[in-house]
Amino acid sequence: MSTNRLYFIDAVRAFAILMMLQGHFIDTLLEVSYRDSNNTAFKIWEYFRGITAPTFFTISGLIFSYLLIKAKRSGTVKSRMQKGLKRGLMLIGIGYMLRVPIFEWLFGKFSSYFLIVDVLQCIGLSLIIIVIIYKITFQKTLIFSILMLVLGLTVFTSEPLYRYLELPEIPKLLSNYVSKTNGSVFTIIPWFGYVAFGAFISTLFYRYLERPKFKMAIVSGFLIFGIALIFKSSWLFMKLYYWFDISLFKDVAYYNYLFTRLGNVLILFALFYLAENYIKQPLILRIGQKTLSIYVIHFIIIYGSFTGIGLHQLIGKNLVPWQAIIGALIFLTVVCFISFHYAKTNAFVYSNVQKFVDKIKRYTR
């Protein structure tokens, strides 16, 4: 297996995090009257914003699973699995910390809002699930590959069954991971489906990367399946409904955002992988390697983590389009600057958290 880094992965991560930054900025601060779905510019922006999260979840599943199964050849799979579990728990912890209202707690005001689940908790739990599944499959790549594909298809196809799920009898700490009733932004279902598809794609890279024509084959596959998912997946589910008379297929066809977004993601993968030699720029790769710090910094600035004072509270939805666009560009620049000069890479953060955990273990023995 070639040890060359898959640079397009970092480029996709950079694209996804930058799209997320501008998306959150504009969505949080753009004046309500300008949110017109009939406006072509707004419609295009809204569409591309909609593929950001699917891209981020899919690429997270791809890179994590690729490194996990690749570790099998170097004999470090056990260490990689342990690191994955710890990384997942760390992401979950950071996700909760970003919503802790410190000043409200100091004044005795407590609420369960900080328990809502967002991107970091979802990705963290997804990584833990992948490690568990990889362990259950006895580290057999083929079995893992098939299982992740089946899981992705099952999670997406069954979405109408849990779309409006409510679990009032279950503690919010747990129910927030599968129900949006209490305000969770992301839930493990259906979003784990994208991670599962990313994990499946990683097995293709692991098995066939060294083959001479692999790049053109996988790019062609991404494009063909991506276009098919966008334009024909709803048609296919309606056909399945007519053939088997199962109403679930019709429900999927009528609200088919999961498979169509996956199609968008595959096309993005194709374009970025095809142009890998041209986008292998230090700035792009650096952004892709610092997604965690960028996410944390942007969250604090926009939503006022810890203090309750951010752009959301200070400005609100009051910007006109040109202000929002210029502001988004400045925001991207400032967040990346802070991340580059005052924060470390994701790997640095993970390693230092691990050192901290190891110290606690030594002192508690």
C-alpha positions in Angstrom: 0.0 0.0 0.0 1.3 3.4 -1.0 1.9 5.7 2.0 1.3 8.8 -0.1 -1.3 11.1 1.5 -4.6 11.5 -0.1 -4.4 15.2 -0.5 -7.8 15.6 -2.0 -9.3 14.6 1.4 -7.7 17.7 3.1 -8.9 19.8 0.2 -12.5 18.6 0.6 -12.3 19.2 4.4 -11.0 22.7 3.7 -13.9 23.3 1.3 -16.4 22.0 3.8 -15.2 24.0 6.7 -15.0 27.2 4.7 -18.5 26.6 3.4 -19.7 26.0 6.9 -18.1 29.3 8.2 -19.7 31.5 5.5 -23.0 29.5 5.8 -23.2 30.0 9.5 -22.2 33.7 9.3 -24.8 34.6 6.6 -27.6 32.5 8.0 -27.1 34.0 11.5 -26.8 37.6 10.4 -28.7 38.1 7.1 -31.8 40.2 7.4 -35.0 38.0 7.2 -36.6 39.8 4.3 -33.7 38.9 2.0 -34.2 35.2 2.5 -36.2 34.7 -0.7 -36.2 31.3 -2.2 -37.3 32.8 -5.5 -34.1 34.8 -5.7 -31.5 32.9 -7.9 -28.5 34.0 -5.9 -30.0 33.1 -2.6 -31.3 29.8 -4.0 -27.7 28.9 -5.2 -26.2 29.9 -1.8 -28.9 27.8 0.0 -28.3 24.8 -2.2 -24.5 24.8 -1.6 -25.0 25.4 2.1 -27.1 22.3 2.1 -24.3 20.1 0.9 -21.8 21.3 3.5 -22.8 19.0 6.4 -23.2 15.9 4.2 -19.7 16.6 2.8 -18.2 17.0 6.2 -19.8 13.8 7.7 -18.9 11.7 4.6 -15.3 12.9 4.5 -15.0 12.3 8.2 -16.1 8.7 7.8 -13.7 8.3 4.8 -10.5 9.6 6.4 -11.1 8.0 9.8 -12.0 4.5 8.4 -9.1 4.7 5.9 -6.6 5.3 8.6 -8.2 2.6 10.8 -8.1 -0.2 8.2 -4.7 1.0 6.9 -3.3 0.6 10.4 -3.9 -3.1 10.1 -0.9 -3.5 7.7 1.4 -1.6 10.0 0.3 -3.6 13.0 -1.0 -0.6 14.9 -4.7 -1.2 14.5 -5.2 -1.7 18.3 -3.6 1.6 19.0 -5.6 3.3 16.2 -8.9 1.9 17.6 -8.0 3.1 21.1 -7.1 6.5 19.7 -10.4 6.6 17.7 -12.5 5.9 20.8 -10.7 8.6 22.8 -11.0 11.0 19.9 -14.8 10.3 19.6 -15.2 11.0 23.3 -13.2 14.1 23.1 -15.3 15.5 20.2 -18.5 14.7 22.2 -17.0 16.6 25.2 -16.0 19.6 23.2 -19.4 19.7 21.6 -21.1 20.0 25.0 -18.5 22.5 26.3 -19.2 24.9 23.5 -22.8 25.3 24.6 -22.1 25.5 28.4 -23.5 28.9 29.6 -20.9 29.6 32.2 -22.3 33.0 33.3 -25.9 31.7 33.5 -24.7 28.9 35.8 -22.8 31.3 38.0 -26.0 33.2 38.6 -27.9 30.0 39.3 -29.8 29.8 36.1 -29.8 26.2 34.7 -31.4 24.7 31.7 -31.1 21.6 29.6 -30.4 23.5 26.4 -26.6 22.7 26.5 -27.5 19.0 26.2 -28.7 19.5 22.5 -26.6 17.5 20.0 -24.7 19.2 17.2 -22.0 18.3 14.7 -19.2 17.4 17.0 -21.2 15.1 19.2 -22.6 13.3 16.1 -19.2 12.9 14.5 -17.7 11.8 17.8 -20.4 9.1 18.4 -20.0 8.0 14.7 -16.3 7.4 15.2 -17.0 5.3 18.2 -19.6 3.3 16.3 -17.2 2.7 13.5 -14.5 1.4 15.8 -17.0 -0.9 17.5 -18.2 -2.2 14.1 -14.7 -2.8 12.9 -14.0 -4.7 16.1 -17.1 -6.8 15.7 -16.2 -7.7 12.1 -12.9 -9.0 13.3 -11.0 -6.4 11.3 -12.1 -8.1 8.1 -12.1 -5.3 5.5 -14.6 -6.9 3.1 -17.1 -7.6 5.8 -16.7 -4.1 7.2 -17.1 -2.7 3.7 -20.4 -4.5 3.0 -21.8 -3.8 6.5 -21.1 -0.1 6.2 -22.8 0.1 2.8 -25.8 -1.8 4.1 -25.9 0.4 7.2 -25.8 3.6 5.1 -28.6 2.4 2.8 -30.7 1.3 5.8 -30.3 4.5 7.7 -31.3 6.6 4.7 -34.1 4.4 3.4 -35.7 4.2 6.9 -35.6 8.0 7.5 -39.4 8.5 7.2 -39.8 6.1 10.1 -37.9 8.3 12.6 -38.3 11.7 10.9 -40.7 12.9 13.6 -39.5 10.7 16.4 -40.3 11.8 20.0 -38.9 10.0 23.1 -40.4 12.0 26.1 -39.8 9.0 28.4 -36.1 8.9 27.8 -33.6 11.3 29.4 -32.8 14.2 27.2 -29.1 13.4 27.4 -29.8 10.2 25.3 -33.0 11.2 23.4 -31.3 14.2 21.9 -29.1 11.9 19.9 -32.0 10.5 17.9 -34.8 13.1 18.3 -34.9 16.8 17.4 -37.8 17.5 19.7 -35.6 19.3 22.2 -33.7 21.4 19.7 -30.9 19.1 18.6 -29.3 20.4 15.3 -28.0 17.1 14.2 -28.9 13.6 15.3 -27.0 10.3 14.9 -29.7 9.2 12.5 -29.7 10.0 9.6 -26.3 11.6 9.8 -24.4 8.5 10.6 -25.5 7.3 7.2 -23.1 9.7 5.5 -20.3 8.6 7.8 -21.1 5.0 6.9 -21.0 5.7 3.2 -17.7 7.5 3.8 -16.4 4.4 5.6 -17.5 2.2 2.6 -15.7 4.5 0.2 -12.5 4.3 2.3 -12.4 0.5 1.8 -12.3 1.1 -2.0 -9.3 3.3 -1.6 -7.6 0.8 0.7 -8.2 -2.1 -1.6 -7.6 -0.6 -5.0 -5.5 2.6 -4.6 -2.3 1.1 -5.9 -3.9 -0.1 -9.2 -2.8 1.9 -12.2 -6.3 2.9 -13.4 -7.9 3.3 -10.0 -8.0 7.1 -10.0 -10.0 7.4 -13.3 -12.2 4.4 -12.2 -13.1 5.9 -8.9 -13.6 9.4 -10.4 -15.9 8.0 -13.0 -17.8 6.0 -10.4 -18.3 9.1 -8.2 -19.7 11.0 -11.2 -21.9 8.2 -12.5 -23.4 7.3 -9.1 -23.5 11.0 -8.0 -25.6 12.0 -11.1 -27.8 8.9 -10.7 -28.5 9.7 -7.1 -29.4 13.3 -7.9 -31.6 12.7 -10.9 -32.8 9.1 -10.6 -32.9 8.0 -7.0 -36.5 9.3 -6.4 -37.6 7.6 -9.6 -36.1 4.3 -8.4 -37.9 4.5 -5.1 -41.2 5.2 -6.8 -40.5 2.1 -9.0 -39.8 0.1 -5.9 -43.1 1.3 -4.4 -45.1 0.2 -7.5 -43.4 -3.1 -7.6 -43.6 -4.1 -3.9 -46.4 -1.8 -2.6 -44.3 -0.7 0.4 -45.3 2.9 1.3 -41.9 3.5 2.9 -40.4 3.7 -0.6 -42.9 6.3 -1.7 -42.2 8.4 1.5 -38.5 8.3 0.6 -39.1 9.3 -3.0 -41.3 12.3 -2.0 -38.7 13.7 0.4 -35.4 12.4 -1.0 -32.9 14.8 0.4 -30.5 12.3 1.8 -29.7 10.4 -1.3 -29.6 13.5 -3.5 -27.2 15.2 -1.1 -25.0 12.1 -1.2 -25.0 12.5 -5.0 -23.7 16.0 -4.5 -21.0 14.8 -2.2 -19.8 12.1 -4.7 -19.6 14.7 -7.5 -17.5 17.0 -5.2 -15.2 14.0 -4.4 -14.8 13.4 -8.1 -13.9 17.0 -8.9 -11.5 17.4 -6.0 -9.8 14.0 -6.6 -9.5 14.8 -10.3 -7.9 18.1 -9.6 -5.8 16.9 -6.7 -2.5 17.9 -8.3 -3.7 21.5 -8.7 -5.3 22.0 -5.3 -2.3 20.5 -3.3 -1.5 24.0 -2.1 -0.1 24.6 1.4 -2.8 27.0 2.5 -5.6 24.7 1.4 -4.0 21.6 3.1 -3.4 23.6 6.2 -7.0 24.6 6.5 -8.0 21.0 6.0 -5.7 19.9 8.8 -7.1 22.4 11.3 -10.8 21.9 11.0 -11.4 21.3 14.7 -9.8 24.5 15.9 -11.5 26.4 13.1 -14.8 25.0 14.1 -14.3 25.8 17.8 -13.1 29.4 17.1 -16.0 30.2 14.7 -18.5 28.8 17.2 -17.2 31.0 20.0 -17.2 34.1 17.8 -20.6 33.7 16.2 -22.7 32.1 19.0 -20.8 33.4 22.1 -19.8 30.1 23.7 -19.1 30.4 27.4 -19.8 34.1 27.6 -23.2 34.2 25.8 -21.9 37.2 23.8 -21.2 36.6 20.1 -22.1 38.1 16.7 -25.5 36.5 17.0 -26.3 38.5 20.1 -24.5 41.7 19.1 -25.7 42.0 15.5 -28.6 39.6 15.0 -30.3 39.2 11.7 -29.8 42.8 10.5 -27.3 42.7 7.6 -28.2 43.4 4.0 -26.7 41.1 1.4 -23.5 43.1 0.6 -22.8 43.5 4.2 -23.3 39.8 4.8 -21.0 38.9 1.9 -18.2 41.2 2.9 -18.6 40.3 6.5 -18.4 36.6 5.7 -15.1 37.1 3.8 -13.6 39.0 6.8 -14.9 36.4 9.2 -13.3 33.5 7.2 -10.0 35.4 7.1 -10.1 36.2 10.9 -11.0 32.7 12.0 -8.3 31.1 9.8 -5.7 33.6 10.9 -6.5 32.9 14.6 -6.4 29.2 13.9 -3.1 29.3 12.0 -1.3 31.5 14.5 -2.9 30.9 17.9 -4.1 27.3 17.6 -2.6 24.0 16.8 -3.4 21.2 14.3 -6.1 18.6 15.1 -3.4 16.0 15.7 -1.7 18.3 18.2 -5.0 18.8 20.1 -5.7 15.1 20.1 -2.2 14.2 21.3 -2.2 16.7 24.2 -5.7 15.6 25.3 -4.3 12.0 25.3 -1.3 13.2 27.4 -3.7 14.9 29.9 -5.8 11.7 30.2 -2.6 9.6 30.7 -1.6 11.9 33.6 -5.0 11.6 35.2 -4.7 7.8 35.0 -1.2 7.9 36.6 -2.4 10.0 39.5 -5.6 8.0 40.1 -3.9 4.6 40.3 
